Amino acid sequence: MTLLAAGLAGLAVWLATPSARPSGTSWSWRPLVVAAAGLGGWGVVSGWLPVTAAVATVLAASAAAGGHLIWRRRRDRRARALTSLGVLEACEVIAAELAAGRPPGHALGAAAGRWPGLGPVVEAWSLGSDVPTALRRLAAVPGASDLSVVAAAWQVAHHSGHGLAHAVSRVAGRIRAQRQTQRVVASELASARATARLVAALPVVALGMGSGAGGDPWAFLFETPVGRGCLASGLTFGVLGLWWIEVIADQAEPR
């Protein structure tokens, strides 16, 4: 019991130490694990919380934190895809409006009607400030990096007086080609993601089958040191496997 309490306290200290954070990593989920570890350790030491409940609390908090990280990674990927789609629609509208002979300000306004994210650029145009700078600032948003090419074309066209419609049309064609590649990659990765989720769910199915066959696997997992180690290791490797699939998916998708 003392060893478990020390381990929980050590986990809380490690999570609370700023030097333990990898650079560029968001740790918004850490208070959940810190609170669970601290509560579990204090409950075990004070005697009001059984060891089994403490282990279940910490493992549940860790699994929830890992699931939140995986969900947030998928959410960010969907947000990038939606932003890329908005940039594509905006570029198509700008190219069409400019090809029809309309002024750039009118083209930007029409594009902002299709993609509201272009609002800061329209505001920069209406205020007479630097449009390429506004475009480059907007290109820093994940999924909108192609706007940097539009910014360069806008700057060149401002000095030369021609070529903007053609350059924006080229950017739209590039984004369309990337989206086609992304759809192919997503379809290829769909089976890998489905397999990973199935493998992650299989242990739960096996525990249910074991309980139905007259065994008591839950008692082994929660009431014995070996079982707790197996449970912690299984959850860790399951979450890491799902996380690794998402990392591979992000690396495979074109940027």
C-alpha positions in Angstrom: 0.0 0.0 0.0 2.8 2.4 0.9 4.5 1.6 -2.4 1.4 2.4 -4.4 0.9 5.7 -2.5 4.6 6.6 -3.3 4.1 5.7 -6.9 0.9 7.8 -7.2 2.7 10.8 -5.5 5.6 10.4 -7.8 3.3 10.4 -10.8 1.7 13.6 -9.6 5.1 15.3 -9.0 6.3 14.3 -12.5 3.2 15.6 -14.2 3.4 18.9 -12.2 7.0 19.5 -13.1 7.4 22.0 -16.0 10.7 20.5 -17.1 9.0 17.2 -17.8 7.0 18.8 -20.7 8.2 18.1 -24.2 8.6 21.2 -26.2 5.6 22.1 -28.4 3.3 19.7 -26.6 0.0 20.8 -25.1 -0.7 19.5 -21.6 -4.2 20.8 -21.0 -5.2 17.3 -19.8 -2.6 17.1 -17.1 -4.7 18.5 -14.2 -7.0 15.5 -14.6 -4.2 13.0 -14.1 -2.6 15.1 -11.4 -5.9 15.3 -9.4 -6.6 11.6 -9.8 -3.1 10.6 -8.7 -3.1 13.0 -5.8 -6.6 11.9 -4.7 -5.7 8.3 -5.0 -2.5 8.6 -3.1 -4.1 10.6 -0.3 -7.0 8.2 -0.1 -4.7 5.1 0.2 -2.6 6.7 2.9 -5.5 7.9 4.9 -7.2 4.6 4.6 -10.6 5.7 3.3 -10.0 4.7 -0.3 -9.3 1.0 -1.1 -6.3 0.2 -3.2 -8.5 -1.2 -5.9 -10.5 2.0 -6.2 -7.3 4.1 -6.2 -5.9 2.1 -9.1 -9.2 2.3 -11.0 -9.3 6.1 -10.5 -5.8 6.7 -11.7 -6.1 4.3 -14.7 -9.5 5.8 -15.7 -8.1 9.3 -15.6 -5.0 8.3 -17.6 -7.2 6.5 -20.2 -9.5 9.6 -20.4 -6.5 11.9 -20.9 -5.1 9.7 -23.7 -8.5 9.5 -25.4 -8.8 13.3 -25.2 -5.4 13.7 -26.9 -6.4 11.3 -29.7 -9.7 13.1 -30.1 -8.1 16.5 -30.2 -5.6 15.3 -32.8 -8.5 14.2 -35.0 -10.3 17.4 -34.4 -7.3 19.5 -35.5 -7.0 17.4 -38.6 -10.6 18.0 -39.5 -10.2 21.7 -38.8 -7.2 21.8 -41.2 -9.3 20.1 -43.9 -12.2 22.5 -43.5 -9.8 25.5 -43.6 -8.2 24.1 -46.8 -11.6 23.7 -48.4 -12.4 27.3 -47.5 -9.2 28.5 -49.0 -9.9 26.6 -52.2 -13.4 28.1 -52.5 -12.0 31.6 -51.8 -9.3 31.2 -54.5 -11.8 29.9 -57.0 -14.1 32.9 -56.4 -11.2 35.4 -56.5 -9.9 33.9 -59.8 -13.4 34.0 -61.4 -14.1 37.5 -60.3 -10.8 38.8 -61.5 -11.1 37.0 -64.8 -14.5 38.6 -65.3 -12.8 42.0 -65.0 -14.0 43.0 -61.5 -11.7 44.9 -59.2 -9.7 43.1 -56.5 -11.7 44.6 -53.6 -14.9 43.2 -55.1 -13.3 39.9 -55.6 -12.1 39.7 -52.0 -15.6 40.6 -50.8 -17.2 37.9 -52.9 -14.6 35.3 -51.7 -15.2 36.3 -48.0 -18.9 35.5 -48.6 -17.9 31.9 -49.4 -15.2 31.7 -46.7 -15.6 34.0 -43.7 -12.0 33.4 -42.7 -11.0 35.9 -45.3 -12.6 38.7 -43.4 -9.3 40.2 -42.0 -8.0 40.5 -45.6 -11.1 42.3 -46.7 -10.8 44.6 -43.7 -7.2 45.3 -44.6 -8.3 46.2 -48.2 -11.1 48.5 -47.0 -8.7 50.3 -44.6 -6.1 50.7 -47.3 -3.5 48.6 -45.5 -1.1 46.0 -46.9 -3.2 43.1 -48.3 -0.2 40.7 -48.9 0.8 41.1 -45.2 -2.8 40.3 -44.1 -2.7 37.2 -46.4 0.6 36.0 -45.0 -0.8 36.4 -41.5 -3.8 34.4 -42.4 -1.6 31.8 -44.1 -0.2 30.9 -40.6 -3.5 29.3 -39.7 -3.2 25.5 -40.1 -4.6 24.5 -43.5 -4.3 28.0 -45.1 -0.6 27.9 -46.0 -1.4 28.3 -49.7 -2.5 31.8 -49.0 1.2 32.7 -48.8 1.4 32.1 -52.6 -1.6 34.3 -53.1 0.1 37.0 -51.1 3.2 36.8 -53.2 1.1 36.9 -56.4 -0.9 39.9 -55.1 2.3 41.7 -54.3 3.8 41.1 -57.7 0.5 42.0 -59.4 0.4 45.2 -57.5 3.7 46.3 -59.0 3.3 44.8 -62.4 -0.4 45.3 -62.9 -1.2 41.8 -64.2 -1.0 38.1 -63.5 -3.1 37.9 -60.3 -6.1 36.0 -61.7 -3.8 33.4 -63.3 -1.7 33.0 -60.1 -4.8 32.5 -57.9 -6.2 30.0 -60.4 -2.9 28.1 -60.1 -3.2 28.0 -56.3 -6.8 26.7 -56.5 -5.6 23.9 -58.9 -2.9 23.0 -56.5 -5.3 22.8 -53.6 -7.7 20.7 -55.6 -4.9 18.2 -56.4 -3.9 18.0 -52.7 -7.5 17.3 -51.7 -7.7 14.5 -54.2 -4.5 13.0 -52.8 -5.9 13.4 -49.2 -9.0 11.5 -50.1 -7.0 8.6 -51.5 -4.7 8.6 -48.4 -7.7 8.7 -46.1 -9.4 5.8 -47.8 -6.2 3.8 -47.6 -5.8 4.6 -43.9 -9.4 3.9 -43.0 -8.8 0.1 -42.7 -5.7 0.7 -40.5 -7.7 2.9 -38.2 -10.6 0.4 -38.0 -8.2 -2.4 -37.2 -6.5 -0.4 -34.5 -9.9 0.4 -32.8 -10.9 -3.3 -33.1 -7.6 -4.4 -31.5 -8.1 -1.8 -28.7 -11.6 -3.1 -28.0 -10.7 -6.8 -28.1 -9.4 -7.0 -24.4 -12.7 -5.7 -23.2 -14.5 -8.4 -25.2 -12.1 -11.0 -23.8 -12.8 -9.9 -20.3 -16.5 -10.2 -20.9 -16.1 -13.7 -22.3 -14.0 -14.7 -19.4 -16.6 -13.5 -16.9 -19.4 -15.3 -18.9 -17.4 -18.5 -18.8 -17.3 -18.5 -15.0 -14.0 -16.9 -14.4 -13.3 -13.7 -12.5 -10.7 -11.7 -14.6 -11.7 -8.4 -13.0 -10.7 -9.6 -9.6 -7.3 -10.7 -10.9 -6.8 -7.3 -12.6 -7.8 -5.1 -9.7 -6.9 -7.1 -6.6 -3.5 -8.6 -7.4 -0.2 -6.8 -8.1 0.4 -8.7 -11.2 -3.1 -8.0 -12.5 -2.7 -4.3 -11.8 0.5 -4.3 -13.7 -1.1 -6.1 -16.6 -4.1 -3.7 -16.6 -1.8 -0.6 -16.5 0.4 -2.0 -19.3 -2.5 -3.0 -21.5 -4.2 0.4 -21.2 -0.9 2.2 -21.9 -0.1 0.1 -25.0 -3.7 0.4 -26.2 -3.7 4.2 -26.0 -0.2 4.4 -27.5 -1.2 2.2 -30.4 -4.2 4.4 -31.2 -2.0 7.5 -30.9 0.7 6.0 -33.2 -1.9 5.4 -35.9 -3.0 9.0 -35.7 0.7 10.1 -36.0 1.2 7.9 -39.0 -2.0 9.3 -40.6 -0.8 12.9 -40.0 2.6 12.1 -41.6 1.0 10.4 -44.6 -1.3 13.2 -45.4 0.1 15.9 -47.8 0.5 19.4 -46.3 
